[in-house]
Amino acid sequence: MTKDQKDNLFLLVKSLTKSEKRQFKLYVGRLDVNQDSKFLNLFNFLDKASSYDEASILKTKIVKKQQLANVKAHLYKQILISLKLNPSHQNVRSQIREQLDFASILYHKGLYRQSLKILDKAKDLAILNEEKNLAFEIVELEKIIEAQFITRSISTRADELTIQAKDISSLNVLTSKLSNLSLQLYSIILRTGYVKSEEESKEVTAYFKARLPNYKINDLGFREKLWLYNANLWYSFLLQDFKNCYKYALKWVELFDEYPKMIQLNPVFFLKGNNYLLESLLFIRNKPKFVNTLSKFKQIVEDRTFPKDENVKTLAFLYFNFHDINKHFIDGSFEEGLELIPKIEKNLIKYQNGIDAHHKMIFYYKFASLHFGAGNNKECITYLNKIISNKSLSMREDLLCFSRVLNLVAHYEAGLDYNLDTLLRSTYKFLIKMNDLHEVQKEMIKFIKGLQDIYPHELKNAFIKLHATLKTYEDHPFERRAFLYLDIISWLESKIENKPVGEIIKTKYLKSMSS
């Protein structure tokens, strides 16, 4: 039975670089007994295979069916051990863990002084690099050793370790509370998107305030501040408070300026901080600062000193391309943005194992929006269908909803009105089911439904009337979220003034920049 790249071992083998494969063979080859082993032969077979096919493995007689599961498990473990030994996967965090392992071995051999000496150095390294969980683990082992073997080298040793354990533990508890809060807020925005009502806003605010721990900013180190800014950022995003989003995303990024060594140890957080900073700049429509931030971000990440594992490469691909597209939404340069699509689609295949369905669908929504802005409505519908037809899709509810609303508008624009009634009914039902039928969506559906009864010479007045209605919601704290996904007001203005929507958005942008 073919599992086509769903097998964990196969995916691991295919993720290895040439140097990692070479090191693995050197690692297992250090023992002559491994030269013709089943697990090494299986590795060589999987390395050459284009997909995982169990039947093909058994045909080679490398391994019997009843042995396959055990051989695969052993091979998986050996690859991980080899990767752990690879210098490219070594960092301060792994060095501290290694020293902790060495100290534990020495302790169990009764070599207490040697163990304590290693632990003391490892603890200093952990604290210096903000690895407070490891620092706490080290202090706890020091306490165990001191309880069994009194060094008497420092008369206040017990008090010193107790105070140290208490201080590190309190910071770890604070970090845990902040990271839990951040994760829960992130889960809410992934599930439902921005708050949709006063009731939801109050619920999120109460949730945030009840779980935000007390702290003194001057007592916090890198790690505690990172999670503090993270939690505040997600809270601000949920409330569509984009100025505060910018404030906390900027604090997040500037934290790495204050602790530059942390980039090497936490490259993913560096990438994410810059991503959210760019998202904030998109929403407050500051293109000069957006372009400057994106350029600086790329320059740092593309530098040869920046850590680059597969995870980092995938995230960099996502964020660079999301924001390369986003800059065209700020000033309406949709035609220019279309040039990005073929290259991104090609690379989506390259990164398919690292990109989840949610992020892939975000790309499709952005592609659809670019085509809609450029007037290519049929191409817009093609990408929206990839989202709408995916019944097993797990992504933000608001993106699912606005994909359907944009689909309605694109069908109208493309003149594909033969099944508009069916589309209207299915969109209406979907929005009701998702509890996302708010005033802007209601007005849009009512307008498109009524278009079928309007004479051509009455169209302009109908657009003007809808425009006047929707303008009242443009600054509404909960209704304005609709315009973040679909600039329907600029579309209406393009119909009223008989100009391309990109030209309308560009004029607005230039006017806002001049003022």
Salt bridges, closest charged atoms under 4 A:
ASP7 OD1 - LYS72 NZ 2.68
GLU20 OE2 - HIS89 NE2 2.79
ASP47 OD1 - LYS21 NZ 2.82
ASP120 OD1 - LYS123 NZ 4.00
GLU130 OE1 - LYS132 NZ 2.49
GLU131 OE2 - ARG93 NE 3.14
GLU140 OE2 - LYS143 NZ 2.93
GLU142 OE1 - LYS123 NZ 2.89
GLU142 OE2 - ARG157 NH2 3.20
GLU146 OE2 - ARG157 NE 2.85
GLU160 OE2 - ARG157 NH1 2.95
GLU224 OE2 - LYS132 NZ 3.19
GLU224 OE2 - ARG223 NE 3.69
GLU258 OE2 - LYS225 NZ 3.98
GLU310 OE2 - LYS313 NZ 3.67
ASP324 OD1 - LYS298 NZ 2.88
ASP324 OD1 - LYS327 NZ 3.93
ASP331 OD2 - LYS287 NZ 2.52
ASP356 OD1 - HIS359 ND1 3.06
ASP398 OD1 - ARG396 NE 3.38
GLU413 OE1 - LYS495 NZ 2.80
ASP436 OD1 - HIS438 NE2 3.84
ASP436 OD1 - ARG481 NH1 3.05
GLU439 OE2 - LYS442 NZ 3.58
GLU443 OE1 - LYS446 NZ 3.75
GLU474 OE1 - LYS471 NZ 2.80
GLU493 OE2 - HIS467 NE2 2.81
GLU493 OE1 - LYS508 NZ 3.03
GLU497 OE1 - LYS499 NZ 3.56
